Amino acid sequence: MPAANALIVRGGRLLLGRRARPPYAGMWDTPGGFFEAGESAEQALRRELCEELGVTARRLRWAGGVADRYGRDGFPVLSLFFWVTLAPGRLRPADDVSELEWFAIDRLPYSRIAFPSTRRLLRGLLGTAAGEASSQPR
């Protein structure tokens, strides 16, 4: 099943949401979710950002994709990631997100990030320190 996910970086910090539902309830995750019938990846992500954060995406730029399972024994998922620039507006966790937090890129809570593939992708794209995050948008 395809999913679209947002990498939202501001001032050297990455926005993560705490999952309110299984799998991995209580762990951190990037905002996003599954495609609905007939949606492109960009349309799915824009809809999910509106539902989960109450905001509009101004710009999306391809970052990468990873395969995983939806939970330890769940169905296969292909997650497509985009660097996202948000339009001005107040972030409001909703839908299946219990809270939002900005984490310094060099202090991401990798052991508390929900999906193993997301952890690997974040390490690859952001490195271990903010200075290594050369692929993030400026």
Phi and psi in degrees as GROMACS dihedral restraints (atoms count N, CA, C in turn):
[ dihedral_restraints ]
;  ai    aj    ak    al  type     phi  dphi    fc
    3     4     5     6     1   -83.5    20    10
    4     5     6     7     1   145.5    20    10
    6     7     8     9     1  -136.3    20    10
    7     8     9    10     1   152.4    20    10
    9    10    11    12     1  -119.1    20    10
   10    11    12    13     1   135.9    20    10
   12    13    14    15     1  -132.2    20    10
   13    14    15    16     1   149.4    20    10
   15    16    17    18     1  -106.4    20    10
   16    17    18    19     1   136.5    20    10
   18    19    20    21     1  -109.9    20    10
   19    20    21    22     1   104.7    20    10
   21    22    23    24     1  -111.6    20    10
   22    23    24    25     1   112.5    20    10
   24    25    26    27     1  -119.5    20    10
   25    26    27    28     1   131.1    20    10
   27    28    29    30     1  -139.3    20    10
   28    29    30    31     1   128.3    20    10
   30    31    32    33     1    53.5    20    10
   31    32    33    34     1    41.0    20    10
   33    34    35    36     1    75.7    20    10
   34    35    36    37     1    15.1    20    10
   36    37    38    39     1  -125.0    20    10
   37    38    39    40     1   144.5    20    10
   39    40    41    42     1  -107.4    20    10
   40    41    42    43     1   134.4    20    10
   42    43    44    45     1   -84.0    20    10
   43    44    45    46     1   126.1    20    10
   45    46    47    48     1  -126.0    20    10
   46    47    48    49     1   151.0    20    10
   48    49    50    51     1  -115.3    20    10
   49    50    51    52     1   145.2    20    10
   51    52    53    54     1   -85.2    20    10
   52    53    54    55     1   127.5    20    10
   54    55    56    57     1   -69.2    20    10
   55    56    57    58     1   128.3    20    10
   57    58    59    60     1   -92.1    20    10
   58    59    60    61     1   -13.0    20    10
   60    61    62    63     1  -132.7    20    10
   61    62    63    64     1   157.6    20    10
   63    64    65    66     1   -65.2    20    10
   64    65    66    67     1   157.3    20    10
   66    67    68    69     1   -77.1    20    10
   67    68    69    70     1   159.8    20    10
   69    70    71    72     1    63.4    20    10
   70    71    72    73     1    33.1    20    10
   72    73    74    75     1   -54.3    20    10
   73    74    75    76     1   137.3    20    10
   75    76    77    78     1    89.9    20    10
   76    77    78    79     1   -10.2    20    10
   78    79    80    81     1   -95.7    20    10
   79    80    81    82     1   164.2    20    10
   81    82    83    84     1   -84.6    20    10
   82    83    84    85     1   151.8    20    10
   84    85    86    87     1  -154.9    20    10
   85    86    87    88     1   160.3    20    10
   87    88    89    90     1   -78.6    20    10
   88    89    90    91     1   147.6    20    10
   90    91    92    93     1   -63.8    20    10
   91    92    93    94     1   143.9    20    10
   93    94    95    96     1   152.2    20    10
   94    95    96    97     1  -169.5    20    10
   96    97    98    99     1   174.3    20    10
   97    98    99   100     1  -172.2    20    10
   99   100   101   102     1   -75.2    20    10
  100   101   102   103     1   150.7    20    10
  102   103   104   105     1   -67.9    20    10
  103   104   105   106     1   150.8    20    10
  105   106   107   108     1  -102.8    20    10
  106   107   108   109     1   161.1    20    10
  108   109   110   111     1   -52.8    20    10
  109   110   111   112     1   131.3    20    10
  111   112   113   114     1    84.0    20    10
  112   113   114   115     1    -2.8    20    10
  114   115   116   117     1   -87.1    20    10
  115   116   117   118     1   145.6    20    10
  117   118   119   120     1   -81.7    20    10
  118   119   120   121     1   170.3    20    10
  120   121   122   123     1   -59.5    20    10
  121   122   123   124     1   -42.8    20    10
  123   124   125   126     1   -65.3    20    10
  124   125   126   127     1   -42.0    20    10
  126   127   128   129     1   -64.0    20    10
  127   128   129   130     1   -43.3    20    10
  129   130   131   132     1   -61.0    20    10
  130   131   132   133     1   -44.2    20    10
  132   133   134   135     1   -67.1    20    10
  133   134   135   136     1   -42.4    20    10
  135   136   137   138     1   -60.0    20    10
  136   137   138   139     1   -43.2    20    10
  138   139   140   141     1   -63.8    20    10
  139   140   141   142     1   -46.5    20    10
  141   142   143   144     1   -62.4    20    10
  142   143   144   145     1   -39.7    20    10
  144   145   146   147     1   -64.1    20    10
  145   146   147   148     1   -38.0    20    10
  147   148   149   150     1   -66.0    20    10
  148   149   150   151     1   -44.8    20    10
  150   151   152   153     1   -68.4    20    10
  151   152   153   154     1   -44.1    20    10
  153   154   155   156     1   -85.3    20    10
  154   155   156   157     1   -34.2    20    10
  156   157   158   159     1  -117.1    20    10
  157   158   159   160     1   -12.9    20    10
  159   160   161   162     1    71.5    20    10
  160   161   162   163     1    25.3    20    10
  162   163   164   165     1  -129.7    20    10
  163   164   165   166     1   166.4    20    10
  165   166   167   168     1  -109.0    20    10
  166   167   168   169     1   139.7    20    10
  168   169   170   171     1   -84.8    20    10
  169   170   171   172     1   127.6    20    10
  171   172   173   174     1   -87.0    20    10
  172   173   174   175     1   -38.0    20    10
  174   175   176   177     1  -143.9    20    10
  175   176   177   178     1   138.1    20    10
  177   178   179   180     1  -126.2    20    10
  178   179   180   181     1   137.3    20    10
  180   181   182   183     1  -138.7    20    10
  181   182   183   184     1   130.8    20    10
  183   184   185   186     1   -53.2    20    10
  184   185   186   187     1   136.5    20    10
  186   187   188   189     1  -120.5    20    10
  187   188   189   190     1   -37.7    20    10
  189   190   191   192     1   158.1    20    10
  190   191   192   193     1   175.3    20    10
  192   193   194   195     1  -140.0    20    10
  193   194   195   196     1   151.0    20    10
  195   196   197   198     1  -143.7    20    10
  196   197   198   199     1   152.6    20    10
  198   199   200   201     1  -104.8    20    10
  199   200   201   202     1   146.7    20    10
  201   202   203   204     1  -159.0    20    10
  202   203   204   205     1  -169.3    20    10
  204   205   206   207     1  -119.5    20    10
  205   206   207   208     1   149.0    20    10
  207   208   209   210     1   -84.0    20    10
  208   209   210   211     1    81.1    20    10
  210   211   212   213     1    95.7    20    10
  211   212   213   214     1   167.1    20    10
  213   214   215   216     1   -55.9    20    10
  214   215   216   217     1   -41.9    20    10
  216   217   218   219     1  -115.4    20    10
  217   218   219   220     1    20.4    20    10
  219   220   221   222     1   -80.2    20    10
  220   221   222   223     1  -175.2    20    10
  222   223   224   225     1   -77.3    20    10
  223   224   225   226     1   158.2    20    10
  225   226   227   228     1   -66.5    20    10
  226   227   228   229     1   142.4    20    10
  228   229   230   231     1  -132.1    20    10
  229   230   231   232     1   137.4    20    10
  231   232   233   234     1  -110.0    20    10
  232   233   234   235     1   112.3    20    10
  234   235   236   237     1  -100.3    20    10
  235   236   237   238     1   123.5    20    10
  237   238   239   240     1  -103.8    20    10
  238   239   240   241     1   128.0    20    10
  240   241   242   243     1  -110.2    20    10
  241   242   243   244     1   141.4    20    10
  243   244   245   246     1  -131.6    20    10
  244   245   246   247     1   139.7    20    10
  246   247   248   249     1   -70.9    20    10
  247   248   249   250     1   132.6    20    10
  249   250   251   252     1  -125.5    20    10
  250   251   252   253     1   133.1    20    10
  252   253   254   255     1  -107.2    20    10
  253   254   255   256     1   123.6    20    10
  255   256   257   258     1   -87.1    20    10
  256   257   258   259     1   149.0    20    10
  258   259   260   261     1   -71.6    20    10
  259   260   261   262     1   156.7    20    10
  261   262   263   264     1   -57.3    20    10
  262   263   264   265     1   143.6    20    10
  264   265   266   267     1   158.3    20    10
  265   266   267   268     1   161.8    20    10
  267   268   269   270     1   -85.7    20    10
  268   269   270   271     1   130.2    20    10
  270   271   272   273     1   -74.8    20    10
  271   272   273   274     1   131.6    20    10
  273   274   275   276     1  -134.3    20    10
  274   275   276   277     1   109.5    20    10
  276   277   278   279     1   -63.6    20    10
  277   278   279   280     1   135.0    20    10
  279   280   281   282     1  -152.2    20    10
  280   281   282   283     1  -174.3    20    10
  282   283   284   285     1    57.9    20    10
  283   284   285   286     1  -113.6    20    10
  285   286   287   288     1  -108.1    20    10
  286   287   288   289     1    25.8    20    10
  288   289   290   291     1  -114.6    20    10
  289   290   291   292     1   123.3    20    10
  291   292   293   294     1   -88.1    20    10
  292   293   294   295     1   -26.2    20    10
  294   295   296   297     1  -162.2    20    10
  295   296   297   298     1   161.7    20    10
  297   298   299   300     1  -121.8    20    10
  298   299   300   301     1   146.2    20    10
  300   301   302   303     1  -151.0    20    10
  301   302   303   304     1   142.2    20    10
  303   304   305   306     1   -92.8    20    10
  304   305   306   307     1   125.5    20    10
  306   307   308   309     1  -112.9    20    10
  307   308   309   310     1   134.9    20    10
  309   310   311   312     1   -58.3    20    10
  310   311   312   313     1   135.7    20    10
  312   313   314   315     1   -58.2    20    10
  313   314   315   316     1   -35.0    20    10
  315   316   317   318     1   -83.6    20    10
  316   317   318   319     1     6.1    20    10
  318   319   320   321     1  -136.8    20    10
  319   320   321   322     1    36.1    20    10
  321   322   323   324     1   -65.4    20    10
  322   323   324   325     1   142.1    20    10
  324   325   326   327     1   -83.2    20    10
  325   326   327   328     1    65.0    20    10
  327   328   329   330     1   -51.4    20    10
  328   329   330   331     1   -40.3    20    10
  330   331   332   333     1   -69.2    20    10
  331   332   333   334     1   -14.0    20    10
  333   334   335   336     1  -112.8    20    10
  334   335   336   337     1    15.3    20    10
  336   337   338   339     1   -91.8    20    10
  337   338   339   340     1   132.7    20    10
  339   340   341   342     1   -56.6    20    10
  340   341   342   343     1   -56.3    20    10
  342   343   344   345     1  -102.8    20    10
  343   344   345   346     1   131.2    20    10
  345   346   347   348     1   -54.2    20    10
  346   347   348   349     1   -39.2    20    10
  348   349   350   351     1   -67.0    20    10
  349   350   351   352     1   -34.4    20    10
  351   352   353   354     1   -66.5    20    10
  352   353   354   355     1   -41.6    20    10
  354   355   356   357     1   -59.1    20    10
  355   356   357   358     1   -46.2    20    10
  357   358   359   360     1   -63.1    20    10
  358   359   360   361     1   -43.6    20    10
  360   361   362   363     1   -62.7    20    10
  361   362   363   364     1   -45.4    20    10
  363   364   365   366     1   -61.9    20    10
  364   365   366   367     1   -42.8    20    10
  366   367   368   369     1   -60.8    20    10
  367   368   369   370     1   -41.4    20    10
  369   370   371   372     1   -68.6    20    10
  370   371   372   373     1   -40.4    20    10
  372   373   374   375     1   -82.0    20    10
  373   374   375   376     1   -37.6    20    10
  375   376   377   378     1  -103.5    20    10
  376   377   378   379     1   -15.6    20    10
  378   379   380   381     1    68.9    20    10
  379   380   381   382     1  -165.7    20    10
  381   382   383   384     1   -98.6    20    10
  382   383   384   385     1    -7.9    20    10
  384   385   386   387     1  -142.3    20    10
  385   386   387   388     1   154.0    20    10
  387   388   389   390     1   -55.6    20    10
  388   389   390   391     1   -33.1    20    10
  390   391   392   393     1   -67.2    20    10
  391   392   393   394     1   -19.1    20    10
  393   394   395   396     1   -90.2    20    10
  394   395   396   397     1    -4.4    20    10
  396   397   398   399     1   -84.0    20    10
  397   398   399   400     1    54.9    20    10
  399   400   401   402     1   -70.7    20    10
  400   401   402   403     1   -20.1    20    10
  402   403   404   405     1   -88.4    20    10
  403   404   405   406     1    -4.0    20    10
  405   406   407   408     1   -75.7    20    10
  406   407   408   409     1   152.3    20    10
  408   409   410   411     1   -67.0    20    10
  409   410   411   412     1   152.9    20    10
